[in-house]
């Protein structure tokens, strides 16, 4: 270093004459020092193998510079007796087995090591949020959108909708719930606003309302047996109810008994009975039965004749028996004997509600299940409360509701109250897939249902479509509905098809078809409307300017009713679609129809007169009336017994309507 700091010839001389470090027999020999190796043998005269290796290898040039000829000769001779360096290293390494970092040695895992790079803190936080979503209930709107998908993709699909409804808006999550968790076949998202979330809530709520309160094998007589306090073996009815059960319980030495509500003295049956009625008819019926039963069993409830000290002694006896059970495994807390909630119960607490198979098991063994159930009143109150929460959770996402059965006959005010966006309601009071278990009482709308619906229709300002098919609606029920319909200004589509509406019912309906009507579509298909009904509808159409679609298929208008209907249509400029098929119309009605379609200002676009009793002459008259008509694009005259399918008049009518259709298409293109 001193020489390198010199300059000129003086620096060069210093570099040439520099002293080499000496080998101390364990340190760094000169050649190894310059070649980057350590000395592993004796002193500098002992024939250092590393020196020789270094001399042969990369350090040869350095060795030649400082070593004397004698030292070089001695080192080269030593290298001839050493084994080959690679073989010695390989032999030493072969004693050890390489260990894969990250492998499981206990299982003999020789697989490549796993990546030990820790997960990002952000991902760990998202996993924690997803795992504890129901507890944390985070507001995902405050989280960046790139992280929302990471959370929703890890959420369980069976989370309570009261939690996910306001918090989860990811369409992929709701699609998975519909297709993977619910496993609905062929869900049509196009019918639900092109939203998976809307599809889920509308379909799920419809299914819950259809199945609410449905319990197979439970009759009213069976329910009444549980709307009373529990009894014991001293009661006169015990031998009749439980003939095979031992009268004395061997565990307690007390009379065998039924069990009270699982809530014990906290049973809410009395409070429920005194609460307001009218929401659920099944619950209201139970309320009417309970007071009478409480009076009958006021002094004969279970263990009413057993003294309190005896009960306490029996309770201690059971606890002592439980103490003889072997101790639990280490680390587990000992199970204390359960407290019998029946100790303080009296005649104001109802018995627990169990299914028939549980009663049969008690008959055979004298033992009740370990888990206690609530009484029937508490059970139904909790069911109604749970349903209310689900309806409330669906309030922002239900716009259309289709119920093909509604066995619970719930007050519809509960539905309308928590569904402020409901615009389309289709409701049928019936039973799907009933098979051979038909009962007349299960079908049809009741007076209470009509009154409830009328109240909701009167108050709503969002409902636009009301569809009530197959509800056995007669004139009396329609009169109830009309009390709400006459005050409604939002419903534009009304369907009361497949019911029992007669001429008087049509007269009532004509009140909502006046000059201020907003009804655009009216379906009266398959009712009991006769000729007078056609007269009332004809009068209503004279002053109506909103109705576009009228369906009277499968009624009994006959010739007279059809004539008066068509006479009213002559003064109507809004009706474009008419269906009067299968109404036994004849020539008189056909002539009146010709007067309608023969007018240049006729607004009728499609008409269906199939299945009547028109003749060839009637068809000829219709053909002549249509010569100057350019509005009618479809007219169905099939299935008239006296008209041949190959008749010339029928073929000409089809050509005229086809001509008008093409003309309308050209006008639309222009």
C-alpha positions, 0 to 999 in steps of 0.5 A, a space after each residue: 500500500 505504501 508503494 502504491 501511494 508512491 509515484 513514478 519509479 519510486 512507487 514501482 520499485 516499492 511494489 516490486 520489492 514488497 514483502 510477502 506474508 509468511 505462513 504460520 502453519 495455521 493462518 493464511 499462507 501467502 498463496 492461499 491469501 492471494 487466491 482466497 483460500 485458507 491453509 489447512 496443513 503445517 508450516 511453510 516448509 511442510 508442503 501445504 496442500 492448499 498452497 499447491 492447489 492455489 498454485 495450480 489454480 487461480 493463484 499460480 501467477 502470484 506464487 511464481 512472483 514471490 516463492 523461491 525455486 526450492 519452495 516451488 519444487 517442494 510444493 509441487 512434489 507435495 501436490 502429487 501425493 494429495 487426492 483429487 480435491 473434488 473427490 475429497 469434497 464429495 466424500 465429505 459432503 456425502 456424509 450429510 443429507 441435505 435438508 429442504 428448508 420448510 419441509 416436514 421431516 417428521 413425515 419424511 416430506 421431500 416435496 419442494 419447500 413452501 413459500 415462506 413469504 408472509 401474506 400481506 397485512 391487507 389480505 389478513 385483515 380482509 380474511 378477519 373481516 370475512 370470518 367475523 362478518 356477522 359479528 362485525 357487520 362492517 359497512 362495505 361502502 366505506 371500503 375501497 371497491 377493490 377489497 369488497 370483492 375479496 371480502 364477499 368471495 369469502 363470506 358463507 352463503 348461509 348468512 342471515 339475510 337480516 345481516 347481509 341485506 343492508 351490507 352486501 351488494 355484490 352481485 356475484 355473492 347473490 348469484 352464488 346464494 341463488 345457484 349454489 346455496 338455494 340451488 334454484 333451477 333456471 332462475 330468470 334474472 330478466 324477470 327481476 330487474 336484471 339483479 341477482 339480489 332482487 331475484 333472491 329477495 323476491 323469490 325467497 320472500 315468496 317461498 317463505 310466505 307460501 310455507 309460513 304456518 304450514 305443518 303437515 299432520 297437525 290438526 286443530 284438535 291436536 293443537 287444542 290439546 297443547 293450549 292448556 297447562 301440563 298435567 300429571 298422573 293424578 289427573 283424571 285424564 292421564 289414564 286416557 291420554 297415556 295408558 302405557 306410562 308408569 304413574 310414578 317417575 322412578 327418578 324422582 319418586 313423584 307422579 309422572 307428568 307432562 312438561 311445561 313451556 321451556 320458558 317456565 314462569 317466563 312463558 308469554 302465553 298470557 301476554 300474547 292472549 291479551 295482545 292485539 289480534 288480526 295479523 295471523 288467524 291461526 294465532 288468533 284462534 289459539 288466543 280464543 281457546 287458551 282462556 277457557 282451558 286455563 279456567 278448566 285446569 286452574 287447580 289440576 295442573 302438573 304437581 299441583 297437589 305436591 308440596 313444595 318441600 317434596 319438590 325441592 327434595 326430589 330436585 336434590 335427589 336428581 342432583 345427587 344422582 347426577 353427581 354420581 356420574 363419572 367426572 368429565 375428561 381433563 380440561 372440560 368443566 363438569 356439567 351441573 344438573 339442569 334446573 327444572 323450570 317446572 318447579 315454579 310453574 302453575 296453571 298460567 303456564 302452558 305445556 310444551 308443544 311437541 309433534 305426534 312422534 314425540 308423544 308416541 315415544 313418550 307413550 312407549 318409553 315414558 321419557 321426554 326428549 332432553 331438549 324442551 320446546 316452547 308452548 304453542 303460543 310462544 312458538 307461533 309468536 316467535 315464528 311471526 316475529 322472525 317472519 316480520 324481520 325477514 320481510 323488513 330485511 327485504 323492503 328495499 329489494 322486493 318490487 314484485 311478489 308472486 304467491 301461488 299459495 297462502 295457507 297462513 292467511 296473514 294480514 296483508 298489511 304486514 306485507 305492504 307495511 314493510 314493502 314500500 316498493 311493491 308494485 306487482 302482486 299476484 296472489 292465490 289462496 290455494 294449495 299447490 300439489 295437494 294430490 288426494 288430500 283436497 279440502 274445500 276450506 284450504 282454497 279461496 279467499 275469505 272475507 277477512 282476506 278481502 277486507 285486509 287486501 282492500 285496506 292495503 289497496 286503498 292506502 298503497 301508492 306504488 301498486 300498479 298490478 293486482 292479479 287475483 286468479 283462482 280465489 273463488 271470488 264471488 260478488 260478496 268478496 268483490 264488494 269488499 275489494 271494491 271498497 279499496 279499488 274505488 279509492 285507488 289511483 295507481 293500479 293499471 292492471 287488474 286480473 280477477 280471472 277464474 273466479 265466480 263473479 256474476 253480472 252483479 260483480 261486473 256492475 260493481 267493477 264498472 264503477 272503476 271504469 268511468 271517465 277518471 279510471 286509470 285501469 288499462 288492462 282488465 281480465 275477467 276470464 272464466 267467470 259467470 258473466 251473462 248478457 247483463 254483464 255485457 250490458 254493464 261493460 258496454 255502458 262503462 266503455 262509452 265513457 272510458 278512455 283508459 282501458 286498452 285490453 279487455 279479456 272476457 274469454 270463457 264467459 256466457 255473454 251469448 248473443 245479447 250480451 255480445 251485441 250490447 258490449 260491441 254497441 258500447 265499443 262504438 263510442 270507445 277510442 282506447 280499446 285495442 285488444 279484445 278477447 270474447 272467445 267461447 261466449 256462445 255469440 251468434 249473428 246478432 253479435 257478429 253484426 254489432 262487431 261489424 259496426 265496430 271494425 267498419 268505422 274508419 276511426 276504429 282503434 281495435 288492433 287485435 280481437 279473438 272471437 274463436 270458439 263461438 257459434 258464428 256462421 259462414 254468413 257472419 264471416 262474410 259480413 266481417 270480411 266486408 266490414 274490414 275492407 276499409 279497415 287499416 287498424 285490425 292486425 289480428 282476428 281469430 275466428 277459429 273453432 266456430 263449428 259452422 265455419 270451415 277452416 278452408 272457407 273463402 271468407 275466412 281466408 280473406 279475413 286473414 289476408 286483410 289482417 296480414 295486409 294491415 300488419 305489414 302496413 303498420 310495420 311500414 309506418 313504424 319504420 318510417 
